[in-house]
Amino acid sequence: MSKTAASTDKRRDLTTGSIPKTMLLFALPTLGSSALQSLNGSINAVWVGRFLGEEALAATANGNILMFILISFVFGFGMASTILIGQAMGQRNDSMVKQTMGTALGSIIPISIVVSAVGWLFAPTLLDLLGTPASAAELALTYLRMIFIAMPTTLTFTLIMMALRGTGDSTTPLWFIIISVVIDLVLTPTLILGLGPFPEWGIFGSAFATAVANTVALIGMLVTMYLRGSVLALRLPELRFLRADRKILKSMFSKGLPMGLQMIVISSAALTMLSLINREGVQTTAAYSATQQLWTYVQMPAMALSAAASAMVAQNIGANQWHRIAGITRWGLIFNLVLTGLIIVLLTIFDETVLGLFLGSDSEAVPIGRHIQLIATWGFIFFGIAQIFFGTMRANGYVIWPLIAMVISMYPVRLGFAFGLYPLLGEDALWLSFPAGMVATAVMGAGLYWYGGWRQGKNMPAEEAAQRSEEFRAQTGTSASFRDILPTTVWKRLPLRRITRLHRRLRKRLHRRHMIKKNKR
């Protein structure tokens, strides 16, 4: 492995020392990175809601949710690329790192261009299917098409940040997230209002500012990678790696499919909910959009703690220190209760002020947003409980049943609650469906943790477990909604159980032969 690559290796031994201290030291940087990324979206929402009105804010809500579901088809692919890069780094195989990076870039960029073009053409149809309010439809179309144009840059920026984390370099992505947020902070109001010599572009300016911020950050990150001699930087002779390697591509798709499916489950359920909310009018949609901004921050501690629990459990399983795993899970649950609970309490006290940032203090949507927040936000305590349990279990390769639990909570529970109780509760059924789904997920997660077979996975060597934990760190640079599935072990029966099953089969066969001979007599 090169000196440059080695210098970016920031692995931490998570198998020794105080569990709560180690978990906090691991989770807090992740939490900071997620907060900065979400701040980017919140900045847009504040400026759009305050200066362009509720229709424009409703337009961004519809545009962003459509963008989310389309990204789902390619984002799992990027996540799988990060896993393979982490594996190659663990093997000290720089050539494989470069081949994987080349295959990822050479595949995801053309895919994103195709998705971008198709999305731009069919944006009006998508908004019609979503039931976008008529007063917000034209603004939503303008916003959505600009987002589609910027999609290749956005996905490439995200992919490279994830890949850098896969090599152990978490500092560089953090700095360029900061740069992106600062540019967006300055450029968004400038282009919305037409300050100074700049044009007054309204909602188009909001989307354009985000695209410019991501593009500048991407260029800066690429230049930094080449100046530092990053193992991910493809030199002239290595540009041949941009032609996708079939074996690597096959592995990316096989690993990325379940992660992409989970994102599609989440986003499709969110689309259905938004179509129901759109029926309540533009003010309700705007209030829901502002509340979603608050929920982004409420769920951050749970996602950061889930990633920390996954990494710590993976290393401790590899080191065969199973006695620490219950403690890791317990402290994750405690920290979730404290941190998530504190944020919920603060939002309950200051919800009118915070919602006023997005909607304007005199907006008629503010009371609606306060009502939504009061009814639904408490459910994120249970969301955090589920994420800690799932984070622990997925560290040993147990991912299918958690995915099934999520499908059940999103569709039969959440959507069933919203549709079934709407005639009785009215629009409150929509808001109560969120905590109903979260409580169901937590109950199923606890059941799988206590009674599921996740402890029966194949143990990993300590070195591989450490490498896998870095893959979880790579995962934490994505959106909060995208972080639920990441297998870390090959799911196999233990050798002793194989022998036991073989013994049982032989006994059954011998018994059958004995009965056949007995009947012949």
Sequence and secondary structure as in RCSB ss.txt:
>XXXX:A:sequence
MSKTAASTDKRRDLTTGSIPKTMLLFALPTLGSSALQSLNGSINAVWVGRFLGEEALAATANGNILMFILISFVF
GFGMASTILIGQAMGQRNDSMVKQTMGTALGSIIPISIVVSAVGWLFAPTLLDLLGTPASAAELALTYLRMIFIA
MPTTLTFTLIMMALRGTGDSTTPLWFIIISVVIDLVLTPTLILGLGPFPEWGIFGSAFATAVANTVALIGMLVTM
YLRGSVLALRLPELRFLRADRKILKSMFSKGLPMGLQMIVISSAALTMLSLINREGVQTTAAYSATQQLWTYVQM
PAMALSAAASAMVAQNIGANQWHRIAGITRWGLIFNLVLTGLIIVLLTIFDETVLGLFLGSDSEAVPIGRHIQLI
ATWGFIFFGIAQIFFGTMRANGYVIWPLIAMVISMYPVRLGFAFGLYPLLGEDALWLSFPAGMVATAVMGAGLYW
YGGWRQGKNMPAEEAAQRSEEFRAQTGTSASFRDILPTTVWKRLPLRRITRLHRRLRKRLHRRHMIKKNKR
>XXXX:A:secstr
  HHHHHT      SSS HHHHHHHHHHHHHHHHHHHHHHHHHHHHHHHHHT HHHHHHHHHHHHHHHHHHHHHH
HHHHHHHHHHHHHHHTT HHHHHHHHHHHHHHHHHHHHHHHHHHHHHHHHHHHHHT  HHHHHHHHHHHHHHHHT
HHHHHHHHHHHHHHHHTT  HHHHHHHHHHHHHHHHHHHHHHHT TTS   THHHHHHHHHHHHHHHHHHHHHHH
HHHT TT   GGGGGGGS  HHHHHHHHHHHHHHHHHHHHHHHHHHHHHHHHHTT HHHHHHHHHHHHHHHHHTH
HHHHHHHHHHHHHHHHHHTT GGGHHHHHHHHHHHHHHHHHHHHHHHHHHHHHHHHHHH TT THHHHHHHHHHH
HGGGHHHHHHHHHHHHHHHTTT  HHHHHHHHHIIIIIIIHHHHHHHHHHTTHHHHHHHHHHHHHHHHHHHHHHH
HSSGGGS    HHHHHHHHHHHHHHTTS GGG S    S     HHHHHHHHHHHHHHHHHHHHHHHHHH 
